[in-house]
């Protein structure tokens, strides 16, 4: 009878030199990660909010006629501007439906004339809302501050006799999609339009090795949408080189009642003139906006 084979000998322990090298690598990685997270913690505002790239605002003397300039002041010195456009032939005494529009992180309300004209041609007033630290507005931008200002503008508009509070639509593009979603969680709108949206800033930051807990302005649209009862329209482009279309598709999957429409072009290419944009937005407005309220 053949005796059983002896068990294999255990592998020799790694030499001390290799252990010391592994420890050095681990310490280096930990220090690098701590420095990287620290840099992101202090610099993230400059990466998310880009008023410097938006360019200079128009001088007061060149602001187009017919615009009503509206201001709120959330904190002393943080006076924030919005522009109110009215349809050229709105019936007197009839409260108007309103679209509150929130732009991207490298834009100003000065660039929103095309959006305002689009909605004015369909009988809607439009409020182009600025962010703190952008254009002629004071203060420093952050999610908390911007959403607080947006809420103040909403309440200001809803209290006006020329605006119908039951027919306020929120439209956000890029960074503005996060602002619009957070406002929708606080002030339920008649409808919500998200153009080039992200699931959250926190999820985008993960691509840079940043954990969610260090993101001070997370804009968690993915948490807001499933809680909303209003109609939601998601507009995205597979050609978007800044915010991947997968973000909008994930938002749509998490909100089955939402409508998803694909556009064409890059992140900063105009969408208002595209047929798919026009058809989708007109369809949403016609479907969800109730008949005008009686004069007040």
C-alpha positions in Angstrom: 0.0 0.0 0.0 1.4 3.4 -1.0 1.6 5.9 1.8 -0.2 9.2 1.3 1.8 12.0 -0.2 2.9 14.6 2.4 1.0 17.9 2.3 2.6 20.7 0.3 5.0 22.9 2.2 3.5 26.4 2.9 4.9 29.2 0.8 7.9 30.9 2.3 7.0 34.3 4.0 7.8 37.3 1.9 11.1 38.8 2.6 11.2 41.8 4.9 12.3 44.0 2.1 9.1 43.3 0.1 7.0 44.0 3.2 8.7 47.3 3.7 8.1 48.2 0.1 4.4 47.3 0.3 4.0 49.5 3.5 5.7 52.4 1.7 3.3 52.0 -1.2 0.3 51.9 1.1 1.4 55.0 3.0 2.1 56.9 -0.2 -1.3 55.9 -1.6 -3.1 57.0 1.6 -1.3 60.3 1.7 -2.0 60.9 -2.0 -5.7 60.1 -1.5 -5.9 62.4 1.5 -4.3 65.3 -0.4 -6.6 64.7 -3.4 -9.7 64.6 -1.3 -8.6 67.7 0.6 -8.0 69.5 -2.7 -11.4 68.5 -3.9 -13.0 69.6 -0.7 -11.6 73.1 -0.9 -11.7 73.5 -4.7 -15.0 71.8 -5.7 -16.9 75.1 -5.8 -14.6 76.3 -8.5 -15.1 73.1 -10.5 -18.9 73.1 -10.2 -19.7 76.8 -10.6 -17.9 78.6 -13.4 -19.1 82.2 -13.5 -15.8 83.3 -15.0 -16.4 81.2 -18.1 -19.8 82.8 -18.6 -18.3 86.1 -19.7 -19.3 89.6 -18.6 -22.9 90.5 -18.2 -24.5 93.2 -20.3 -24.2 96.7 -19.0 -27.5 98.0 -17.6 -27.9 100.4 -20.5 -27.9 97.5 -23.0 -30.4 95.3 -21.2 -33.3 94.8 -23.7 -36.4 96.9 -23.3 -39.4 95.1 -22.0 -37.6 93.0 -19.4 -38.7 93.4 -15.8 -35.7 93.0 -13.5 -36.6 91.2 -10.3 -34.4 90.8 -7.2 -34.3 88.8 -4.0 -31.8 89.1 -1.2 -31.4 85.9 0.8 -28.5 87.2 2.9 -27.1 90.7 3.3 -25.0 91.5 0.3 -26.3 88.5 -1.7 -28.7 90.4 -4.0 -29.7 88.1 -6.8 -31.3 89.0 -10.1 -33.8 87.5 -12.4 -35.4 88.7 -15.7 -39.1 88.4 -16.3 -40.3 88.2 -19.9 -44.0 88.5 -20.8 -45.7 87.4 -24.0 -46.1 90.4 -26.2 -49.9 90.0 -26.5 -51.0 88.6 -23.2 -54.7 89.2 -22.3 -55.0 92.0 -19.7 -56.2 90.8 -16.3 -55.5 87.2 -16.9 -52.8 85.5 -14.8 -50.1 84.1 -17.0 -48.5 80.6 -16.9 -44.9 80.9 -16.0 -41.7 79.0 -16.9 -38.8 79.4 -14.4 -35.6 78.7 -16.3 -32.3 77.7 -14.7 -29.2 77.8 -16.9 -25.9 75.9 -17.0 -22.8 76.5 -14.9 -21.0 78.6 -17.5 -24.0 80.8 -18.6 -25.8 83.9 -17.5 -29.4 85.0 -17.7 -28.2 87.3 -20.4 -27.9 84.3 -22.7 -31.5 83.1 -22.2 -33.3 85.2 -24.7 -34.0 82.3 -27.1 -35.7 80.3 -24.4 -37.8 83.2 -23.3 -38.9 83.9 -26.9 -39.8 80.2 -27.3 -42.1 80.3 -24.3 -43.5 83.7 -25.1 -44.6 82.5 -28.5 -46.7 79.9 -26.7 -48.3 82.3 -24.2 -46.0 81.8 -21.3 -44.1 84.3 -19.2 -40.5 83.3 -18.5 -38.4 84.0 -15.5 -34.7 83.6 -16.2 -33.1 83.0 -12.7 -29.5 84.0 -12.0 -27.2 82.3 -9.5 -25.3 83.9 -6.7 -21.9 85.1 -7.8 -22.9 85.2 -11.5 -23.4 88.3 -13.6 -24.7 91.2 -11.6 -25.6 89.0 -8.6 -23.7 89.1 -5.3 -22.7 86.3 -3.0 -21.1 83.0 -3.6 -22.7 80.0 -5.3 -23.6 76.8 -3.5 -26.4 74.3 -3.7 -27.9 75.6 -0.5 -27.7 79.3 -1.5 -29.0 78.8 -5.1 -31.9 76.6 -4.1 -32.9 79.1 -1.4 -32.8 81.9 -3.9 -34.8 79.9 -6.4 -37.4 79.2 -3.8 -37.6 82.9 -2.9 -38.1 83.7 -6.6 -40.8 81.1 -6.9 -42.7 82.4 -3.9 -42.4 86.0 -5.2 -43.8 85.0 -8.6 -46.6 82.8 -7.1 -47.8 85.8 -5.0 -48.1 88.1 -8.0 -51.6 88.8 -9.5 -50.2 88.6 -13.0 -48.9 85.0 -12.6 -51.0 81.9 -12.1 -49.4 79.9 -9.3 -51.0 76.7 -10.5 -49.3 76.9 -13.8 -45.6 77.3 -12.9 -43.3 75.0 -14.9 -39.6 74.5 -14.0 -37.0 74.1 -16.8 -33.4 73.4 -15.9 -30.5 72.8 -18.2 -27.2 71.1 -17.2 -26.4 72.5 -13.7 -29.8 74.1 -13.8 -31.5 70.7 -14.0 -30.2 70.0 -10.5 -31.5 73.4 -9.3 -34.9 72.8 -10.9 -35.2 69.3 -9.3 -34.4 70.6 -5.9 -36.9 73.4 -6.2 -39.5 70.9 -7.4 -39.0 69.0 -4.2 -39.8 72.1 -2.2 -42.4 73.7 -4.4 -44.3 71.1 -6.6 -44.6 72.5 -10.1 -47.1 71.9 -12.8 -44.4 70.2 -14.8 -40.6 69.7 -14.7 -38.3 69.8 -17.7 -34.8 68.5 -17.3 -32.4 69.2 -20.2 -29.0 67.5 -20.3 -29.5 66.4 -16.7 -27.1 64.5 -14.3 -28.2 62.0 -11.7 -26.2 64.0 -9.1 -23.0 65.9 -8.8 -22.0 63.3 -6.3 -22.2 60.6 -8.9 -20.2 62.7 -11.4 -17.6 63.4 -8.7 -17.1 59.6 -8.3 -15.4 59.6 -11.7 -12.7 61.8 -10.2 -12.2 59.5 -7.2 -14.2 61.7 -4.9 -16.5 60.0 -2.4 -20.0 61.3 -2.0 -19.5 62.5 1.5 -17.0 65.3 0.5 -19.4 66.8 -2.1 -20.9 69.9 -0.5 -23.3 70.6 -3.4 -24.5 67.1 -4.4 -27.7 68.1 -6.3 -29.3 64.7 -5.8 -31.8 64.7 -8.7 -31.9 60.9 -8.5 -33.4 61.1 -5.1 -35.9 63.8 -6.0 -37.5 62.5 -9.1 -39.1 59.3 -7.7 -40.9 61.5 -5.1 -42.6 63.9 -7.6 -46.2 63.6 -8.8 -45.9 66.1 -11.6 -45.1 65.2 -15.2 -41.4 65.1 -15.9 -39.7 65.5 -19.3 -36.1 64.5 -19.7 -34.2 65.8 -22.7 -30.8 64.4 -23.5 -28.4 63.9 -26.4 -26.2 60.9 -27.1 -23.6 63.3 -28.5 -23.3 65.2 -25.2 -19.6 65.3 -24.3 -20.0 66.9 -20.9 -22.9 65.0 -19.2 -23.2 61.4 -20.5 -26.6 60.5 -21.8 -26.5 57.6 -19.4 -27.4 60.0 -16.6 -30.6 61.0 -18.2 -31.5 57.4 -19.0 -30.9 56.4 -15.4 -33.2 59.2 -14.2 -35.9 58.0 -16.6 -35.5 54.4 -15.4 -35.9 55.6 -11.8 -39.0 57.6 -12.8 -41.1 55.4 -15.1 -43.8 58.0 -15.5 -41.3 60.4 -17.0 -40.9 61.1 -20.7 -37.5 60.7 -22.3 -36.7 62.4 -25.6 -33.4 62.3 -27.4 -32.0 65.4 -29.1 -28.9 65.9 -31.2 -25.7 67.9 -30.8 -23.1 68.6 -28.2 -23.7 69.8 -24.7 -23.6 73.5 -25.6 -25.3 73.3 -29.0 -28.7 75.0 -29.1 -31.7 72.8 -28.6 -34.6 75.2 -28.6 -34.8 75.2 -32.4 -34.7 71.4 -32.8 -38.0 69.7 -33.9 -37.7 67.1 -31.2 -37.4 69.7 -28.5 -40.3 71.8 -29.8 -42.6 68.7 -30.2 -41.7 67.4 -26.7 -42.1 70.6 -24.8 -45.3 71.6 -26.6 -46.8 68.2 -26.0 -45.9 68.5 -22.3 -47.4 71.9 -21.9 -50.6 71.1 -23.8 -51.1 67.9 -21.7 -50.4 69.1 -18.2 -51.2 72.9 -18.0 -54.7 73.4 -16.8 -57.0 76.0 -18.4 -56.2 79.6 -17.4 -57.4 80.7 -14.0 -60.1 83.4 -13.9 -58.8 87.0 -13.4 -58.0 87.9 -9.8 
